Amino acid sequence: KNNNGIIEISVPPLTIRNRVLSPEEFKIANSGSEAAKKINNETIIGKLPNGTKVELLSSINKTHFIKTELSNGQILHGYIAQKFSGIPTITMKR
């Protein structure tokens, strides 16, 4: 089974985190508050532009655990959230 895909979102870049946020944490993280800065500083490990190639390792609800290689050769393992704008976050390659 081919688990390779590419990131396709309407509003790039996509945040990749070192852990899954709870729904409450996700609301806080997008609030622009001091608490948001704390959560984001602790959990964001990178920003992925459209067209980033990813390997989908697993999915739980609306969160995907992925592996990707950055342009500088760094390998990231992390969590990305499914976007809700009608466009899936990851388009699987056939």
C-alpha positions as CSV (number, residue, x, y, z in Angstrom):
1,K,0.0,0.0,0.0
2,N,1.4,3.4,-1.0
3,N,1.2,5.8,1.9
4,N,2.9,8.7,0.0
5,G,1.0,11.9,-0.6
6,I,1.5,15.6,-1.0
7,I,0.1,18.5,1.1
8,E,-2.6,20.5,-0.7
9,I,-4.3,23.2,1.3
10,S,-6.1,26.4,0.5
11,V,-4.2,28.5,2.9
12,P,-0.5,27.5,3.3
13,P,1.7,26.9,5.1
14,L,0.5,24.0,7.3
15,T,1.7,23.8,10.9
16,I,3.3,20.5,11.9
17,R,3.4,19.8,15.7
18,N,5.2,17.4,17.9
19,R,2.0,16.2,19.5
20,V,-1.8,16.2,19.0
21,L,-3.6,19.1,20.5
22,S,-6.9,18.6,22.3
23,P,-9.9,20.6,20.9
24,E,-9.6,23.1,23.8
25,E,-5.8,23.5,23.1
26,F,-6.5,24.0,19.4
27,K,-8.9,26.8,20.1
28,I,-6.4,28.5,22.4
29,A,-3.5,27.9,19.9
30,N,-5.5,29.9,17.3
31,S,-6.6,32.7,19.7
32,G,-3.5,35.0,19.5
33,S,-3.2,35.2,23.3
34,E,-0.2,34.7,25.5
35,A,-1.5,31.1,26.2
36,A,-1.5,30.6,22.4
37,K,2.1,31.6,22.2
38,K,3.1,29.2,24.9
39,I,1.3,26.2,23.3
40,N,2.6,27.1,19.8
41,N,6.2,27.5,21.1
42,E,6.0,24.1,22.8
43,T,4.4,22.2,20.0
44,I,5.1,23.7,16.5
45,I,8.2,22.0,14.9
46,G,7.8,23.4,11.4
47,K,5.6,24.9,8.6
48,L,5.0,22.9,5.5
49,P,4.2,24.6,2.2
50,N,1.9,23.4,-0.5
51,G,3.4,20.6,-2.5
52,T,5.4,19.1,0.4
53,K,5.8,15.4,-0.1
54,V,4.8,13.4,3.0
55,E,4.5,9.8,4.1
56,L,1.3,9.2,6.0
57,L,2.1,7.0,8.9
58,S,-1.3,7.0,10.6
59,S,-4.5,9.0,11.0
60,I,-6.7,9.5,14.0
61,N,-10.0,11.4,13.5
62,K,-8.9,14.7,11.8
63,T,-5.2,14.4,12.6
64,H,-2.5,12.8,10.5
65,F,0.9,11.5,11.8
66,I,3.4,12.1,9.0
67,K,7.0,11.9,8.0
68,T,8.5,14.4,5.6
69,E,11.9,15.6,4.5
70,L,12.5,19.3,4.4
71,S,14.5,21.0,1.6
72,N,17.5,21.2,3.9
73,G,17.4,17.4,4.3
74,Q,16.0,17.4,7.9
75,I,13.5,14.6,8.5
76,L,10.4,15.6,10.5
77,H,7.9,13.3,12.2
78,G,4.9,15.1,13.4
79,Y,1.2,15.8,13.5
80,I,-0.9,17.8,11.1
81,A,-4.5,18.7,11.3
82,Q,-7.1,18.1,8.6
83,K,-8.3,21.4,7.1
84,F,-12.1,21.9,6.9
85,S,-12.3,24.2,3.8
86,G,-13.5,21.3,1.6
87,I,-10.0,20.6,0.4
88,P,-8.2,17.6,2.0
89,T,-4.9,18.3,3.7
90,I,-3.2,15.5,2.0
91,T,-3.8,14.2,-1.6
92,M,-2.6,10.7,-2.0
93,K,-0.4,9.9,-5.0
94,R,-1.6,7.0,-7.1
